[in-house]
Structure formats: C-alpha cells, structure tokens
C-alpha cells in the first residue's frame, strides 16, 4: 500500500524512500499514541467507496472518531431538524438559550466539559420569519460569564457582547432579519475558548414568501480540543464525531433537499462542505433568493454559512465532508442516503 506523500518526504530523501518502499509493509496494528493529535490514521480509501455493500455500517476512517456505542439512531434528530416554517406573526417569538455546564462525550471515549445553550452542542435551532419580533432569554447556570450574540441585522443595544455573570439573567429583544442563515454564539473573551466549548447554534430567518418545500437539515461543523493543547483533535457535524457515518441522513430519491451549513470551527482558518456524486445550488448566507453558484463544494471561514439545495437522482449513499482531510478523517465525514 502506498505511503502518504507527507510521510514519504519524512523518510529522508528520494533514495532512502525508495529503499524503504521496497520492503516495507504498513503496520496495521500500530500502538495508539497517548495523544489524539499524534494518532496515525489507517490507510483506508473510504473516500472512494461507491456502493452500500462495500461501505457497510462501520467506521470509514478510524474508530477513535466514532460515536459512543450507546448512541441510538434518531437520538440527535433535534440537532439537525429545524422547526417547521411559520408565517410572520404579530406575537413575540420567545426562545430560551440558558447556559449550563455539562460533560459531553464527543467521540467514543473522549469527553469535554461544555458550556451549552439549552444543554446541547450545538444549541437549539431557532427559526423565525423576516420582521418577527424575538425575545431571547439567557439564564447563566454555569460558573463563568457568558453572552449570546446573533449574526444578522438588529439594534446595536441588543448585540449580545455584554457579560452575563454566573446566576444572572439577560433578555435580548430584536426584529428578525435579514432572511438567511445566521449563527449565534458567545462573545465573552477569550472568544475562541467559549466557542471551542460549544457555545453556538443556528438561527434560520425565512423570507416572507417561503422557500420551496424541501427536506431540511442543519449541519454545523464543530471542533474539540480534548487534550488541552490548544489544538482541535476531533471534528464533527452537530457535536458528535462520526454520527452521520453511523446514522446517515435519509431522503427520498428525486426530492428537493436543503442543507443549512455553518462552520463554527475556530481553530482552523478555513473549512469546507463537499458533496459526492452530485452538485448543488449555493446560496451564500442564504440572503439572496437566487443561487450564486452551482457547484459541489463551498469554502467557509469561521462563522461563515451557506444554504445548499439539490436532488439525489438515484438510490445510493452520497458522502459529505470537509475537503480538509484532517477534519474528515477525525470525525466530520457523513452520508446522505437516497431511498
């Protein structure tokens, strides 16, 4: 089996590399390192698996980045299923984003201490229509100061950059807008640490004329520093590594699919979303009624987001992942199954 290019360079030059390649067998049972950051990933070509029988239900990259064994199918549906669309209303839409401190197992055997809006990472998916009046309550039940800052347009007095101390409450009131996909997150410094501990979520603001009916899912790209070295070792969609590999999203063949994709990884300068075997209409930030591009990949900086729409024309398993291979190999690979 061929060595990776970066490993070949580490062998000490072309001549040395040729000598090693002549008789070296890849060690399939290499002992685990004490740090996930140093873990050697198996040389499986899972990214090229094309049929369901070959793909199976196992882990495509490494069992270190699989979900815990006790996690059941459907148990995390609330983290990717947005609330239903509703027309603009004169009533105030109320949301609770209270913060608790909890322990989350983000991959099998790897846990973090999280500061969680509503007790989950990501936090609850909020949905409103342009012009709706929103009232968001944050009760801080954790041991540190936090806040909630919404992307989008609103009165600056409600921008959510003030600190809410332990035991305090804060209410934010603003009008939803513009139409699009807007992340929310804590804005108390050190900002990256709060985001790294799970303090983010998605808010969908619908236009007055709703988007076409579709099967809708929210996919928030997350990362976790589990060994405290300041670098992310685990990556995940919606807070748990490998979840959508073990439990794929399922849609009917030919139906419109709409994904709300957000990058909330603070430890890396860029991430992306790539869909295999199909292309999609790309609505950057979701603020336009017309797609800006038709493609199979979109690059996203921290807190950037996009709405993508597509149809899957035949039965099968369609892979999705960041095209940053380290992220995909460490938990952020999944499947959409057309049935």
PyMOL commands that set and color helices and strands:
alter all, ss='L'
color gray80, all
select helices_A, chain A and resi 5-9+14-23+36-38+46-48+52-55+63-65+77-79+156-158+191-196+243-246+325-329
alter helices_A, ss='H'
color red, helices_A
select strands_A, chain A and resi 93-96+99-107+110-117+126-129+133-139+149-150+169-175+180-185+200-206+215-224+234-237+249-251+256-263+271-275+280-284+293-295+297-300+305-311+316-321+333-338
alter strands_A, ss='S'
color yellow, strands_A
deselect
rebuild
show_as cartoon
